[in-house]
């Protein structure tokens, strides 16, 4: 009997589990990073470990999650993989390494052969400035990711989003996932143009996650993403625990409400099947 834990019959797809495609966990080692010392993030300056994350997943009826690094270091990625090792609730891990390093292959191999390395499914690149996506500089990393069947995940803001399509053209065999819908601002015309260009690349995907889920504009932005990409290339994520900085209902409930008129196949894709396919999670 297919699961209906996300509020939609899963009969239109073989996949019936519910996957949070964007969850963070960290310990005391991360508490001095710059973004956590900001006054607005003071409530996050404590460890958020897997047992607490698991309680959240169970409360929301979520089967498993993709753990995404909140750190930009190989040591942080190795620690995240080790923490997630043997935990059934973690379907995949997205780590970090310097994708511009000519020795990036060796760095990836070290992560994959370390504790929990078998759950490494992708690498996150942070590009929060207009000129941060440099396809030439990323060539060693892109090649290494393709060779290992790993996903390139991008944390970008709206100015950098416009350059992601160029990276996809340079690496057509690489699965690319853009976090938080590309962080659209009030100037949505530029975001729509960038999303339209990106959607032309069949291996590009968007995560419906982050602060954008908590804005009044979320239903409109989600409708645009759905029209451009289709639900099969959208992945829902809570962004736990960072989402706790936003007041009101949690992201999972907001997304469920925003998609209540979607058909069963689309909801199954958004809430699990897309993440399973992109990150290579084994189907039941």
ChimeraX attribute file (.defattr): number of C-alpha atoms within 10 A of each C-alpha:
attribute: neighborCount
match mode: 1-to-1
recipient: residues
	/A:1	7
	/A:2	14
	/A:3	15
	/A:4	16
	/A:5	16
	/A:6	22
	/A:7	15
	/A:8	21
	/A:9	18
	/A:10	23
	/A:11	15
	/A:12	16
	/A:13	14
	/A:14	12
	/A:15	22
	/A:16	25
	/A:17	22
	/A:18	26
	/A:19	31
	/A:20	28
	/A:21	30
	/A:22	25
	/A:23	25
	/A:24	23
	/A:25	21
	/A:26	20
	/A:27	16
	/A:28	11
	/A:29	12
	/A:30	17
	/A:31	16
	/A:32	10
	/A:33	13
	/A:34	8
	/A:35	15
	/A:36	16
	/A:37	13
	/A:38	11
	/A:39	9
	/A:40	10
	/A:41	13
	/A:42	13
	/A:43	12
	/A:44	17
	/A:45	18
	/A:46	14
	/A:47	14
	/A:48	16
	/A:49	15
	/A:50	19
	/A:51	12
	/A:52	12
	/A:53	19
	/A:54	18
	/A:55	12
	/A:56	15
	/A:57	21
	/A:58	12
	/A:59	9
	/A:60	16
	/A:61	17
	/A:62	21
	/A:63	20
	/A:64	22
	/A:65	26
	/A:66	25
	/A:67	28
	/A:68	25
	/A:69	24
	/A:70	20
	/A:71	19
	/A:72	16
	/A:73	14
	/A:74	17
	/A:75	14
	/A:76	20
	/A:77	24
	/A:78	23
	/A:79	21
	/A:80	27
	/A:81	28
	/A:82	17
	/A:83	17
	/A:84	23
	/A:85	16
	/A:86	12
	/A:87	14
	/A:88	11
	/A:89	21
	/A:90	21
	/A:91	24
	/A:92	26
	/A:93	29
	/A:94	26
	/A:95	29
	/A:96	27
	/A:97	22
	/A:98	19
	/A:99	24
	/A:100	16
	/A:101	15
	/A:102	15
	/A:103	13
	/A:104	19
	/A:105	20
	/A:106	12
	/A:107	17
	/A:108	26
	/A:109	13
	/A:110	14
	/A:111	25
	/A:112	18
	/A:113	12
	/A:114	14
	/A:115	18
	/A:116	20
	/A:117	22
	/A:118	14
	/A:119	24
	/A:120	26
	/A:121	24
	/A:122	25
	/A:123	23
	/A:124	25
	/A:125	22
	/A:126	15
	/A:127	18
	/A:128	17
	/A:129	13
	/A:130	14
	/A:131	12
	/A:132	18
	/A:133	23
	/A:134	15
	/A:135	19
	/A:136	12
	/A:137	14
	/A:138	18
	/A:139	18
	/A:140	18
	/A:141	25
	/A:142	24
	/A:143	17
	/A:144	21
	/A:145	22
	/A:146	16
	/A:147	12
	/A:148	14
	/A:149	16
	/A:150	22
	/A:151	22
	/A:152	23
	/A:153	25
	/A:154	23
	/A:155	18
	/A:156	26
	/A:157	23
	/A:158	22
	/A:159	20
	/A:160	21
	/A:161	31
	/A:162	23
	/A:163	20
	/A:164	25
	/A:165	21
	/A:166	16
	/A:167	19
	/A:168	20
	/A:169	14
	/A:170	14
	/A:171	17
	/A:172	14
	/A:173	15
	/A:174	22
	/A:175	22
	/A:176	26
	/A:177	24
	/A:178	26
	/A:179	25
	/A:180	24
	/A:181	29
	/A:182	27
	/A:183	21
	/A:184	22
	/A:185	13
	/A:186	8
	/A:187	9
	/A:188	12
	/A:189	11
	/A:190	16
	/A:191	22
	/A:192	18
	/A:193	12
	/A:194	20
	/A:195	24
	/A:196	18
	/A:197	17
	/A:198	26
	/A:199	19
	/A:200	14
	/A:201	17
	/A:202	15
	/A:203	17
	/A:204	23
	/A:205	27
	/A:206	26
	/A:207	23
	/A:208	29
	/A:209	28
	/A:210	23
	/A:211	19
	/A:212	20
	/A:213	27
	/A:214	19
	/A:215	11
	/A:216	9
	/A:217	12
	/A:218	18
	/A:219	18
	/A:220	11
	/A:221	20
	/A:222	20
	/A:223	15
	/A:224	15
	/A:225	23
	/A:226	17
	/A:227	12
	/A:228	17
	/A:229	21
	/A:230	16
	/A:231	25
	/A:232	21
	/A:233	25
	/A:234	29
	/A:235	29
	/A:236	28
	/A:237	27
	/A:238	28
	/A:239	24
	/A:240	22
	/A:241	17
	/A:242	15
	/A:243	18
	/A:244	16
	/A:245	14
	/A:246	14
	/A:247	8
	/A:248	9
	/A:249	11
	/A:250	16
	/A:251	24
	/A:252	21
	/A:253	13
	/A:254	15
	/A:255	23
	/A:256	17
	/A:257	12
	/A:258	16
	/A:259	16
	/A:260	12
	/A:261	10
	/A:262	13
	/A:263	13
	/A:264	17
	/A:265	18
	/A:266	23
	/A:267	27
	/A:268	30
	/A:269	27
	/A:270	27
	/A:271	30
	/A:272	28
	/A:273	28
	/A:274	25
	/A:275	29
	/A:276	22
	/A:277	15
	/A:278	21
	/A:279	22
	/A:280	16
	/A:281	18
	/A:282	9
	/A:283	11
	/A:284	7
